[in-house]
Amino acid sequence: GNWNLGGRFHGGWWQNISEDWRKQIYINNESTIEQDYSGLHVNLLYGLQGLQPLKDPYSLDLDYGLNAVEQRAVVKGLVLMAINAPTATSAFYAFRQDQPEGSKAKQFTNDFLELLLNGFKKKHPRIESSLCSDKGVELMNIDGRITAKVIKHFTAKNIPVLTIHDSYI
């Protein structure tokens, strides 16, 4: 109901396949590369405040029984849900819904997820107010406008480009 919310480019089959399969995409018989802008929404939150983001926003120095790779993956998924959710409880529910059946993360309690989210907030106090505030639709509008500029740029050069929210092939 608002032109300032949402606006991502959806629908391409390449958006629903794994990164490994996307590496095998050829356009006009030429191999392609995928440029990924990791942490885009966290980086946009910093940028909207005129601040430089941290190098890897999802890495936390916490010891909660997860190795660094597991913890980063969980924090990333949780933070993205928190940016898009109106409340912490709804973010925790959405996080669990997004996890594969039988995974350890699917069983995480709200208390455990709150510990991780609080760890992220402690590392990123300048963007804490954007968590659990339904800010995601505003950020999707910004990244949609960025994507429109990328498409326009490559179209003018007669170079095909495939978009995947925060990455481009």
matplotlib code that plots the C-alpha trace (Angstrom):
import matplotlib.pyplot as plt

x = [0.0, 3.0, 5.5, 8.2, 8.0, 9.1, 10.0, 12.5, 12.8, 11.2, 10.4, 13.5, 14.1, 17.8, 16.7, 15.5, 18.5, 21.6, 24.8, 26.5, 23.9, 24.1, 27.8, 26.9, 24.8, 26.0, 24.6, 25.2, 27.6, 29.8, 30.4, 29.1, 30.2, 28.0, 28.8, 27.3, 26.9, 27.0, 25.3, 23.4, 20.6, 22.8, 25.1, 22.2, 21.1, 24.6, 24.7, 21.3, 22.9, 26.0, 28.1, 30.7, 29.5, 31.7, 33.5, 31.5, 28.4, 27.2, 30.3, 30.0, 32.5, 30.1, 30.4, 27.0, 27.9, 28.1, 31.3, 32.1, 30.6, 27.4, 27.0, 27.5, 24.9, 22.4, 23.0, 22.7, 19.4, 18.1, 19.1, 17.5, 14.3, 14.6, 15.0, 11.8, 9.7, 7.7, 8.6, 11.3, 8.8, 7.7, 11.4, 12.1, 9.1, 10.0, 13.6, 12.6, 10.1, 12.9, 15.1, 15.3, 13.4, 15.6, 18.2, 19.6, 18.5, 14.9, 14.8, 16.4, 14.3, 13.2, 15.6, 18.5, 17.7, 17.3, 20.8, 22.1, 20.1, 21.3, 24.8, 24.3, 22.7, 25.6, 28.0, 25.8, 24.1, 23.8, 21.3, 19.6, 16.4, 15.9, 15.7, 12.2, 10.7, 9.5, 12.2, 12.9, 10.3, 11.9, 15.3, 13.9, 12.7, 16.2, 17.9, 15.2, 16.1, 19.8, 19.0, 17.0, 20.1, 22.3, 19.8, 19.7, 23.6, 24.1, 21.2, 22.7, 25.9, 23.9, 25.1, 22.6, 22.3, 20.3, 19.4, 19.1, 18.2, 21.7, 23.7, 24.0, 25.0]
y = [0.0, 2.3, 3.0, 3.5, 0.0, -3.3, -3.3, -6.1, -7.9, -11.4, -14.3, -15.5, -19.2, -18.5, -16.9, -20.2, -22.4, -22.9, -20.9, -24.0, -24.3, -20.5, -21.0, -23.1, -20.5, -19.5, -16.6, -16.5, -19.5, -17.5, -18.4, -15.9, -14.6, -13.7, -10.5, -10.8, -7.8, -9.6, -7.9, -5.6, -4.6, -4.2, -2.1, 0.0, 0.6, 2.0, 3.9, 5.6, 7.0, 8.1, 5.5, 3.0, -0.6, -3.2, -5.7, -8.8, -7.7, -11.3, -12.5, -12.4, -13.3, -15.4, -18.9, -20.5, -24.0, -23.1, -23.0, -19.7, -20.9, -22.2, -19.1, -16.7, -18.5, -18.5, -14.8, -13.8, -15.6, -14.3, -10.7, -10.7, -12.0, -9.3, -6.5, -7.7, -8.5, -6.2, -7.9, -10.2, -13.0, -12.9, -12.8, -15.9, -17.7, -16.8, -17.9, -21.3, -21.6, -21.0, -23.7, -27.2, -30.0, -31.9, -29.1, -28.0, -24.4, -25.4, -26.3, -23.1, -21.5, -17.9, -17.3, -18.7, -16.6, -13.6, -14.1, -14.1, -11.1, -9.2, -10.1, -8.6, -5.5, -5.1, -5.2, -2.8, -0.3, 2.3, 0.2, -1.6, 0.5, -0.9, -4.5, -5.8, -2.7, -4.0, -1.9, -4.6, -3.4, 0.0, -1.6, -3.8, -0.6, 0.8, -2.4, -2.6, 0.9, -0.1, -3.2, -1.1, 1.1, -2.0, -3.4, 0.0, 0.2, -3.2, -3.0, 0.2, -1.8, -4.6, -7.0, -9.4, -9.3, -11.6, -10.2, -12.1, -9.4, -8.7, -10.3, -10.1, -12.5]
z = [0.0, -0.1, -2.9, -0.3, 1.0, -0.7, -4.4, -4.8, -8.1, -7.7, -9.9, -11.7, -11.4, -10.6, -7.3, -6.0, -6.7, -4.6, -4.9, -6.3, -9.1, -9.8, -10.5, -13.4, -15.2, -18.6, -20.6, -24.4, -23.9, -21.5, -17.9, -15.3, -11.9, -9.0, -7.1, -3.6, -1.2, 2.1, 5.0, 2.7, 5.0, 8.1, 5.9, 4.7, 8.3, 9.0, 5.8, 6.5, 9.6, 7.7, 9.5, 8.2, 8.9, 10.5, 8.2, 9.1, 11.0, 11.8, 13.6, 17.3, 20.0, 22.1, 23.6, 23.4, 22.3, 18.6, 16.6, 14.8, 11.4, 13.0, 15.2, 12.2, 10.2, 13.0, 13.9, 10.2, 9.9, 13.2, 12.5, 9.0, 10.6, 13.3, 10.8, 9.1, 12.2, 14.3, 17.5, 18.9, 19.5, 15.8, 14.7, 16.8, 15.4, 11.8, 12.4, 13.6, 10.7, 8.2, 9.6, 8.1, 9.8, 12.2, 12.5, 15.8, 15.1, 14.7, 18.4, 19.7, 22.4, 22.5, 25.5, 23.5, 20.4, 22.6, 24.0, 20.4, 19.4, 22.5, 21.5, 18.1, 19.6, 22.0, 19.0, 16.9, 19.3, 16.6, 14.6, 17.6, 17.2, 13.7, 15.0, 15.6, 14.1, 10.7, 9.0, 6.4, 3.9, 3.8, 3.2, 0.5, -1.3, -1.1, -2.4, -5.1, -6.3, -6.2, -8.3, -10.8, -11.3, -11.7, -14.3, -16.1, -16.1, -17.6, -20.0, -21.5, -22.0, -23.6, -20.9, -19.4, -15.6, -13.3, -9.9, -6.5, -3.9, -2.6, -5.4, -9.2, -11.9]

ax = plt.figure().add_subplot(projection="3d")
ax.plot(x, y, z, "-o")
ax.set_aspect("equal")
plt.show()
